[in-house]
Every structure is written in C-alpha cells, then in structure tokens.
C-alpha cells in the first residue's frame, strides 16, 4: 500500500482509496446486520413476553426461514470476500511495480522486532531488547518484507493507518511511504505476557539524512 505524504514525489501512487472504498461498504453492512438483529430481538420481546405458558409455540425449527437466513449471510460473505481480494490484488499489483528506495526485512518474535537493511548490511532491534529506531527516507517508497519467527504478530503504525499480520513461514510484502516525522509502532496481535513491550519507533527523515545514517550502519544519531 502506498500512501504518499503531502508534497511527496509525483511517482508515488496512492492506493489509500481502495481501503477507504472497502470501509465504506463494510461499515453500512455491519450496521444494517446489527440493527436487523436488534429489531428482531426487541420485537420478539415486546410481542411475546406476555404470552401465557399454555400458548407457547410447540415448534422448534423453521427450515425455510433458517435456510434463507443462511443463504443471505453466505452471499454477503462471498460479496465482501470478492471485494476484499479484488482490492488487495490491485494494491499488491501497484506495490510490486513500484521501485523502492530501500528494502527492510522485518522479523517479529516474542517480544521484539528486528529490522534488517540488506542493502547496507546491518540490523536494528526494538522491543524487550531495547528501543533502536526504524529509520526510513521520507517521501519515498519503502518495501517491507514481513515475517515472524514464532507466533502471529501484527505490524501496526497508527499514524499512517496501517496494520498487517506477520505470519510464521510466510513473507508478506508491503510498500509504504511516510511524511517527515516520528511515528509510534506496536504489535497489534496479542502474543504473550510481554506483548505490551513489543513496540518500536519510526523516524522518517530526509533521504540524504537517511543515507548518512545507513552508511554508519545505524550507529550515528538519528537526524
């Protein structure tokens, strides 16, 4: 997913609208389902709460109604899955065609993050082991190769409205861009007793400053 900051390079392509479009479909459907169930339950309580025991219904199933209900839910789920996978395919296509300025291999493990910069030959770590920052060039596409060493974790950067699972045995490819600034990051998937310590900080700096920091293999102070 690319989400260019204000004033970013014109070569960056935003895919944010794909997720906004999905949000605009999911939420009304969820609200509609909730209200329908609420109205049915409240209606049943109002209509039948005074019915005497001798007038209680003797039947315990209604196959036509239950079958119709199951079919409607299946159709809604299939429709949402189709929209979701279509949007994800479009986003992945754009991201894969984008030439990243830097590639970062992200490995999640209880309870730390390892950010490896293969193009520069070093890694930084954050979580229970310390708080080394993830530094990226602002306004340029950054490709993340996301995986996990043990259980499912989730890379979450609230400021850029992005969250993605890190799954053991699988590498998820993500392309993001950042405006200049400092952003908090978290693991959004409960992963054990020290889950709350699995945090990191993103520093998005000018490309020239990032290049100088990377050449120092992460030993220089973050600009």
Helices and strands as residue ranges (DSSP letters): H 16-48, G 53-55, H 63-97, E 102-109, E 112-117, E 122-127, E 130-131, E 134-137, E 142-148, E 153-157, G 158-160, E 162-166, E 172-176, E 181-187, G 195-197, E 199-205, H 207-215
